[in-house]
Each structure stands twice: as C-alpha cells, then as structure tokens.
Amino acid sequence: MTKAPTVEDVARVAGVSRQTVSNVLNSPEIVRDETRHRVEAAIAGLGYRPHMAARRLRTRRSSTIGIHLDSYAGGISGVVLDRFVHALTDRADERAMRVLLYTARSPEEEIIRLRDLHEGGEVDAVVITGTFHGDPRTDWLVERGLPFVSFGRPWSADDVARPAHLWVDVDGAAGTRDATAYAVSIAGPRVAFLGWPTGSGTGDDRERGWREASAHSGAHGPRWISEDRVDVARAVVGAALADDRVDAIVCASDSLAIGAHLAAAAAGRPDLLVVGFDNTPTAEALGLSSVEQLPEKVAAGALDLLMGETGSVVAPRPAASGSAHVLVEPLLVTR
C-alpha cells in the first residue's frame, strides 16, 4: 500500500516549514497569500488530508458545519434543498470540513438544538435555511457569536448595503423577470402570475420580477394565489381559466406550475405555456420550462462566506458591507 502523505511531505514539496503548513491548515489568515497558495497547491497535488481527530484536539475546533435537515413533507420542490445539502457536503469535504445534519420542527426547537450543538462544541459554524421576516434564529445566532450564513436573505430594510448577517440566496426576481420576458416573446402579452399568498419574502420577490418584466414589456395579466400544492394550484387555475383567457402563466414554484399545467390540459389548452421555478425532475419529465436555482453555486457561495474563497477553517467576519452576501443568478431552462 502507498504511504499516505504527511505534513512533512507537504512542507518539502512547498519549500516551507512544517509550522507554515500547520498555519495554512489552521490559521490561513496569518500566512502570506503567495506562501498559502504554494502550500495549498502542494496539499492538492499530494492528496494530503490532515488527521482530523488530532487536529480537533489541537485547535479545539470541531471542523464541522451544522445544517438543518427539513422533515420529509412530500411535494415537488423539496429536491432543491436536497441538492443544496449534498453540494454543501461535497464542497465542505474538499476543505477538510464535515457537515452535521440536525432536525427541528419549528424555529424555537431549532434554537434549542443549536444551543446544544454550540455549548457542546460540536459545530464551528451553522448554515440555516428558510429565512423569513422576524426570524428568531438569526438574532439568537448573532447574540451568541456563533458564525453562520443563511440560505435566504435577512429580509430587512437593506439586505445588500447593510445586511444583518452573512447570507446567500438565489435572485428570484431575476428568474421570474426572465421567465416573463420569455413568455411574452413566445406566447403573447397576457402573462398571468401564479404565486403564494403575500407575506412570503421569497414569494414576494418572485412576484416582483413578474411585475417588473410586465411593466417593461407592456405585458398584462392577472395575479392568482395558491398554496404550494399541486391540487390547490390546479383548482385555482381551473376556475380562473373558465373566466379569463391568458397567453401564458409564470409560477413561483414547480408545484404550482404542474397544477397549472394540469388545469390547462383539463380546460382544453394543453399547449398553454407554463413556466415553473426550481427546475425539478418532475417539471423536466412533463416538458415544462422552469427557472433553475443552481443550488451547487449557492453551496459554494455559503462556504466562501464562512471560510473565504480558499480557506480551510471557519473565518468569521462581520456583515458590515455588501461583500457579506452572495446573490446567485438563476438560469431559465426552456423546453
């Protein structure tokens, strides 16, 4: 068997001391960029992996990032968070970090779980998902000084110039703007929007993109409201199509899009253009156009915020400027 590379091997190849290699692994911010890049190249070339148990004892860090795992609730669009968790795990492993999954049924229960993980020294940082207006988790994390980043913006007055905390998100408004512009160019100006009830930060953001694109292109169409369920969306659109003829429907999720597509088919309009959001396998199988969130890019952005673009340890920084967020541009997939 080939002997696994050691710290000494890395130091020899990089032309530095053993201590410099240790600094790059544990405190990269104190190492000059040129030296750090040389050591990182040697680590990658040799395939070196630090002894994690010894490293945790030495640095008093767990080298672990906690992330909430949503309970299985069926439906269509949960695959996006599944892809995000998988991508985060893969990319964390590349940085010699582990991902710990935990569950909770409410924000309050999640805070209790986070407290246990924090006090037990089980995590160095946390990634939270599903942020909303008045989210108690973010205030608790800020107060405790536990480094974290959210998949979802703070939903405060100015999330970009003065963010309340580190965040990464998909530009939902850009996605529905592109979807609406596409629908107008392909089908006609009467483009409806099927979204969730007002008050959801994510849903309102996606609705905003439709409104902006409609104003820019001269499009006009009704705004329909539905729960994020295929059966409810089908009923809502079925009733609406009986009285209102539209050229296309842009939806806030694939669950809504599938319900709208089924309603259109039942109303004798199987070719009515319906555009979803999430680009799930179900939408692909039905041949529906949809907005792809690119959760792999979201995961990479979350780690960059927590660890720096090339860091191998959590390097917390205050959310003091616009550089404390990553906004991922989604991709419209047409079929």
Buried (B, 14 or more C-beta within 10 A) or exposed (E): EEEEBBBEBBBBBBEBEEEBBBBBBBBBEEBEEEBBBBBBEBBEEBEBEBEBEEBBEEBEBBBBBBBBBBEEEEBBBBBBBEBBBBBBBEBBEEBBBBBBEBEBEEBEEBBEBBEEBBEEEEBBBBBBBBBBEEBEBBEBBBEEEBBBBBBBBBBEEEBEEBBBBBBBBBBBBBBBBBBBBBBBEEBBBBBBBBBBEEEBBBBBBBBBBBBBBBEEBEBEBBEBBBBBBBEBBBBBBBEBBEEEEBBBBBBBBBBBBBBBBBBBBEBEBEEBBBBBBBBBEBBBEBEBBBBBBBBBBBBBBBBBBBBBEEBBBBBBEEBEEEEBBBBBEBBBBEE
